[in-house]
Amino acid sequence: MQIDEELTLKKLETFLAFMHSGNLARAASALNTSSVSVHRAIHSLENALRCPLFKHQGRTLIPLESAYVLEEKARKLIQDTSEMVRATREAAGFSAERFKLGTLYSLTVKTVPQLIMGLKLRRSELNIDLTLGSNVDLMYRLKNLELDAILVSLNDSTCDPACEQLPLFSDDIFLAVPNESPFAEQAEVDLADLASATFITLSQGFATHSDGERVFEQAGFEPNVAMQVNDIFTLLSLVSSGVGYALLPGRISAVYENRIRLIPLQARYRSQQHIGVLFLKTRERDPNLLALVAECRMYSLQREASGPAD
């Protein structure tokens, strides 16, 4: 059976409002429309169904048995349609009750907790799943719809026309050394003096790995890498134990602050990471993402006002 194009969900909602109120004026008031519009919608519905729904007693509409049958079925149809829309949007990640956020390990020290607390204040019903990884891994997960948004270093690996970027802050790269290192008390370091030193690095795919390669190239030597690790906290532990030096962003200064020192590089070697949030442009109107963007903008303004410390 072909459904008449005049049979619409909007008209069914109008019909249900009338059946609930029993009066054209009250139904119109509930729908914020006119009595004429309600009457017109009901008449159009009868035309679409090709059967009467009401009988007239003066200016009053009296429901027929057909109207009660339609009321029962239409109420279930509207409920099922609302559930269909909710489930579909949730499957696509739009205004879901769970928000999947990806981030670099180093941002979990202060940045991520502050953003999550602000996001929970804006959307208290939201449950947040946190995924840690490298720039490359998180970008892959975002493009494959496994994550709703990612907090990463904005570089060549994150340049994608399908993604929206919102910068948060910039972070200088430092030489990380243990407290007992001969470099620990220096105001700045000439990286070329460490050409024979041992280094610990993050694995390929991490922004800090690629930033370090660029700095070492500027210094004119290939570092002696004793070990590559997959998270910055393991790397910090190895540096503090004297296994080797590392090039790391300043935001990790609060971690192992009593066991390592971050020494500025000489001006010719200085490099920055630009941290920001990324999400797909097709998702930019999602309420959860809009709340995250608002919180990120607030965080960025607060950081500018308070200074670079993270």
N, C-alpha and C positions, 0 to 999 in steps of 0.2 A: 504493500500500500504506500503510495506516494504522499508525503506530508506536505500540506499546503504551505506555501511560503509566508502566509499571513499568520501562521501559528508560531509565535515567538515566545521565548522565555520571559521577556518583558511583559507581554500581555498576560501570561500565566501568573506572574507576580502581582499584576494589577487585579486580576480575578481573585486571587487568594486574599488580597487585602480587603476586597469587597466582601468576600464570604466571611472573613473574620469580623468585620465591623458591621455588616448588614445594612450599610447605609452609604450612598454615593458620596455625600459630603465628608463623612468621617474617613472613608477610604482615600478620598482626594487629599484630605489634610495629612494623613499618615504618609502619603506618597509625595507630598509637596507639589501637587498638581491641581487641576480643576476637575469639578464634577463632570463636566462635558467630556474631558479627556478620558476619565474612567469609564463613562458610559460608552464612548466611542470604542475603547479597547475591548470591552465586553461584547459589543455588537460585532466587531471584527473577528473576535474569537469564535462566535457562533457561526459566522460565515465560513471560517477556516475549517471548523469541525463539521459543517453542513448539518447541524442539528440545533434545536433550541436548548438553552440552558435555564431560562427563566420564563415565567409568565408575568404579565403585567396586571397589577391591580391599581388602577389609577396611575400615579407616578411611582409606585413602589414595584420593585422587582422581587418576585417570589421564586426562590430556587426550585427547580425541578429535580427529579431523581438523577438526571444526567449531570447536573451541577455538582451534586454530592460525590458522584463517582469521579468526576474530573478533579474535584478538590482533593480527594484522597491521593489520586495518582500524581497530580501536579505537585503536591507538597513533597512527595517522595522524590519526584524528578528534580525539583529545585534543590533539595538536600543533596542528592547524588551529584548534581552538577557542581554545587559548591565544593563538595569533597573532591570531585574530579579536578577542578581548577587548583585547589590547595595542593593535592598530591602531585599534579603535573609541575607546578611551580617549585615545589619542594625538591622533586627529582632533578630539576634544572638548577637548584641551589638558590632560588629566589625566595627571600623571606622565610627560609627554613628555620626550624627551631635549633638546628646545629649549624655552627659556622666553622668552616675548616680553614685555619690560618697556618701558613707556612712561614718559617723564619730561619735566619742564620743563628747558629749557636751563640755567637757573641752578643746578639741583641737580647738574649734572655736575661742578661744581668740586670738591666733597669728599664730599657725601652719597652720591651714586650709586656712585662708586668704592669707598667703604667698605662699602656694602651688598652690592655685587657680590662683593667679596673674601670677605666673611663667608658669602654664599650658596654660593660655590664651595667653601669649606671644609666646609660642611654637605653639599653634593651635588656632589662633584668631577666627576661624569660629565655635569653639566648644561652645555649650551651656551646662552649668553644673547644674545638679539637685542635691541638697544637702539634705541628709536624716540623721537625728540625732537619736541616739538610744544607747542601751546598747551593750556590747560585744556579748552577746548571740543573741540578736535580729538582729544585723547587720550581724553576721555570718550566721544566718538562711536565711536572704534575699540574701546574696551573693550566697549561695549554690543553691537557687531557682531562680537564674538569674534575680532577681529584682534589683540588684546593680552590677556595673561593678568592683568596688574596694571599700575596706573599710580601714579606719584608726582606729586601735583599740589597745588594750593592748594585747601583745603576751603572752598567757598563755595556760593552758590546754584546754580552750574552743575554742581556735583557731588552735589547732594542727590537721591538716587534710591533708592526703597525696594528695588530689586533689587540694590543694592550694599552691601557691607560697608566701613566706614571705620575706619582705625586711625591716630589722630593721631601725628605724629612730633615736631614742634616748632613754635614760633611765631616769626615774624621781623618786626622793625620795618621800616617804610618810611622811607627817608632821601632827602634831596636830594643827588643826585650832581652834583658840579661839578669842572671841571679845577683843577689845582693853582694856577694863576695867577688864579683867580676871586677877586673881592673878598670872596666869602662863604667862601672856603676856610679861614680861620682862626677863623670864628665858632663858638661853643660850641653854638648852635642858631640856627635861622632862622625868621623870620616869613614864611610863604609869600606873604602878601599883598604883601610888598615886591617880589615877582617877577612882578607882574601884567602887566608890559610885556616880560618876558623871553621868549626863544625856548626851546622845549622839544622834545625828541625823545621819542617814545613807542613802545611796542610796539603791534602791530596789535590790532584787536578780537579777542576770543576768549582773549587772554592774561590771566591773573589780575592781573598788574601793571598792565595797561591799565585794567581796571575799578576797581582799588584807587586808581589815580591820579585817575580821574574823580571818585571820591567825595571824595578829599582836596581837589581843586581846587574842588569844589562847597562844601566847608566853608570854603575860603578866600575864596569869593565872587567868583571870576572864571573865565572860560573861557580856557584857556591858548592862546598863540600857538604852534601845533605846526608846526614846519618840516618834519618828516619822521616817518613811521611805518615801523618795520622789523619783521622777522619773527624775529629772535633777539636775545637780550640782549647777546651779545658784539659784534655790529655796533653796537648802541646804545652800549655802553661805549666803543668806538673813536671814535664820533662825539662823545661827551661829552668825552673826553680831548683831542680835536682842537679843542675850542672851538666846535663847531657849535651846541650848545645844552645846556640842563640837562635832568635827568631825575629822576623819582621811582622809586627802586629799592629792593629788599629788601636787608637788611644782609648776607645770605649771599654776596653777590658782592664783598665787601670785599677778598678775596684776589686778585681779578682786576684788573689795571691799578692795583694799590695804590700804585705810585709816580707815577701820572699822573692819578689822580682822588682826590677826597675825598668821603666820605659824611657829610653834616652832619645832625644830628638836627633834626626839625621841632619847633616849639613844641608844648607839651602839647595845645593845642586842635585841632591838626591830626594828631596822632599816630594811626597806623593800623598794624595788624598783618596779616600773612598767616599762616594756619594750615596748615602743610604736613602731608600724610598720604598713606597708601597706600590705594588703592581696588581692590576686586576683586568679582566677581559672587558673591552668596551661594550660588548653585548650585555654585560651585567651591570652597567653603570647606574641604572635606576633601581636596582635591588635595595630595599630598605636597610638590610644588614650592612651592605657595602657603603651606603650613604652615611650610616652611623659611624663606620670605621673611618671614612674619609674625614668627617667632621672632627673626630677625635684626633686623627693624625695632624690635621691643620692646627688644632689647639696645642698639641704636643710641640709642633714645630715653632709656634709663636712663643710658648713658654721657654723652650730651649734657647731661642734667640735672646730672650729677655734676661735669662739667668746666666748665659755664657756656655762655653763648650763642654763643660763637665757632664758626663753621662751617668 
